[in-house]
Amino acid sequence: MNDAHDKKLDEMLRSRRLEAAAPDLAERIILKAQQTPQNQTIPLTEWMKRLFAEFHLPRPAYVLACTLIFGIIVGFNAPADPIPADDADGVRVQSFLSADEDFL
């Protein structure tokens, strides 16, 4: 903005009407502050409980257990691809499950 606009804006700000504060304003602020609960330090576990309760999320232990069970089920249901004939030295990840080897 140029100087003319700045001066005009300054004039408008100076010419505006200011209302005086109510005489009981300080008392109203104090009373309202007393009614407002104050911040308090809470432990991490309590904070986590409140967070999950607020978002309606299941408990983290249940989520972790369900994820592990789902992973195990998917892992055992995955088809074991046979090793191609031209790759005789290849080792499958699931080779430890084969029962044709003798115990040490």
Stockholm file with secondary structure:
# STOCKHOLM 1.0

chainA/1-104         MNDAHDKKLDEMLRSRRLEAAAPDLAERIILKAQQTPQNQTIPLTEWMKRLFAEFHLPRPAYVLACTLIFGIIVGFNAPADPIPADDADGVRVQSFLSADEDFL
#=GR chainA/1-104 SS CCHHHHHHHHHHHHHSCCCCCCTTHHHHHHHHHHHSCCCCCCCHHHHHHHHHHHHTCCCHHHHHHHHHHHHHHHHHHSCCCCCCTTCTTCCCGGGGGCSCSCCC
#=GC SS_cons         CCHHHHHHHHHHHHHSCCCCCCTTHHHHHHHHHHHSCCCCCCCHHHHHHHHHHHHTCCCHHHHHHHHHHHHHHHHHHSCCCCCCTTCTTCCCGGGGGCSCSCCC
//
